[in-house]
Amino acid sequence: MMEWTDRHCRYFLRQLSHHCLLYTEMVTTSALLHADPGRLLQFDPAEHPVALQLGGSQPDELAECARLGEKHGYDEINLNLGCPSDRVQSGHFGACLMAEPERVAACVTAMTDAVAVPVSVKTRIGVDSQDSYEHLYQFVDRLAQAGCGTFIVHARKAILKGLSPRENRSIPPLRYEYVYRLKQDLPELEIILNGGVTSLDEAEAQLAHVDGVMMGREAYHNPYLLADVDGRIFNDSRALPTRAGIVQQMLPYIVRELQAGCELKHITRHMLGLFQGIPGARAWRRQLSHYGPGAGAGTEVILAALEAVA
Ligand SMILES: Cc1cc2nc3c(=O)[nH]c(=O)nc-3n(C[C@H](O)[C@H](O)[C@H](O)COP(=O)(O)O)c2cc1C
C-alpha cells in the first residue's frame, strides 16, 4: 500500500506473523529504471516472504524490473492492475489496463519469462461498465494462459472517472461471489480474495471459498490481529507474542536504523495502531505522535510510550 507498507512497516508486521506474505508499496517501472533501484528495493532479510509489486504497462520494462526484483531477493513479483488514481491512469497502468487484456498478457509473459520466482497479478473485478463476471473470467483466463498462476482479486470494480482512490476502496460494492466463482471455474489457479476483510474470523470463513485472503487497511490500522495468523491459519504453535514483546523486538532494528540516519517517526508511524482496542491505546498513540517526530528522538520515546500504556 502506497505510503504505508514501506520497509519499516513490513519489518514491524513481520514481528507479528512469521508466515503471512507481505507486499511492498507499488513501485513503478519508470521510478525503478530511472532512479536508484538499490534504494527503492532495499529490504531487511527478516521481511521474507515478501513480494514486490510493480506498476507499469511495457512488457520489456516490466521484465527488466521483475529481474531487478528477483536479483534483490524478492520472493514474488506482483503486477498492479487495480490502482485507479489519476496519476496512475495518466501513466497508463494500474486498473485501466483491465480494458487491455492482450497488452497485460504480453506483460505477464515477459515477466514470467524473465524470472524464476512466481509472478502474480492484483486486479479488480472490473472497470467502469466492463463489470460482468464473464468479463472478469475471460481476463483472468487470458492471463493464466500467459503464465500467471496467482490472482489477488479486490472484489470491487474500479470507477475510473469521478471517484478518488479512497472512494474507489469503499463506494463500488463488494462482490465476493465473483471471486468465489472464479475459483470454482478455474480451480487450478490460486485465487486470493481482497477487500473489506476486517477480522481473522472473516478471513477463515473466506478460506472455505478461496485459496487465500489479503488484508489491507485493517492489518495496517490494527496490526495486532496478525499475531493470531500463524496459529490460526498456518498451524504454527509458537506462543503468541505480546504487544509489549513486539515493541521490545523492534528496538534493535530501530537502533540500527537510527544509526544509519533514519528518523524515528518514519518507523513509529507504522506502530501507532499496535494497542488498538485495548486500554492505553490512546496514551501509546499520543506519546509516539507527540515525541516521535522530535529532533534526535530515540528509543527512549518508545520506552516512555510503553510505560504510558501500562
Ligand atoms: C493508503 C493505501 C494505499 C494503497 N496502495 C496500494 C498499492 O500500492 N497497490 C495495491 O495493489 N493496492 C493498494 N491499495 C489497496 C489495497 O491493497 C486493498 O486492495 C484495498 O485497501 C482493499 O482491501 P482492504 O479492504 O483489506 O483494505 C492501497 C490502499 C490504501 C488504503
The ligand as an ORCA input file, in Angstrom:
! r2SCAN-3c Opt
* xyz 0 1
  C      -3.186      4.013      1.637
  C      -3.445      2.879      0.673
  C      -2.549      2.630     -0.329
  C      -2.758      1.568     -1.225
  N      -1.800      1.301     -2.154
  C      -1.921      0.198     -2.924
  C      -0.863     -0.211     -3.786
  O       0.204      0.405     -3.850
  N      -1.055     -1.333     -4.530
  C      -2.209     -2.067     -4.450
  O      -2.318     -3.090     -5.119
  N      -3.212     -1.702     -3.650
  C      -3.098     -0.608     -2.870
  N      -4.106     -0.261     -2.019
  C      -5.341     -1.066     -1.998
  C      -5.224     -2.214     -1.000
  O      -4.161     -3.076     -1.367
  C      -6.518     -3.045     -0.975
  O      -6.744     -3.589     -2.254
  C      -7.737     -2.244     -0.579
  O      -7.456     -1.368      0.501
  C      -8.891     -3.166     -0.195
  O      -8.507     -4.083      0.811
  P      -8.828     -3.816      2.375
  O     -10.319     -3.603      2.471
  O      -8.364     -5.053      3.084
  O      -8.083     -2.582      2.767
  C      -3.929      0.782     -1.132
  C      -4.835      1.050     -0.098
  C      -4.608      2.082      0.795
  C      -5.598      2.351      1.902
*
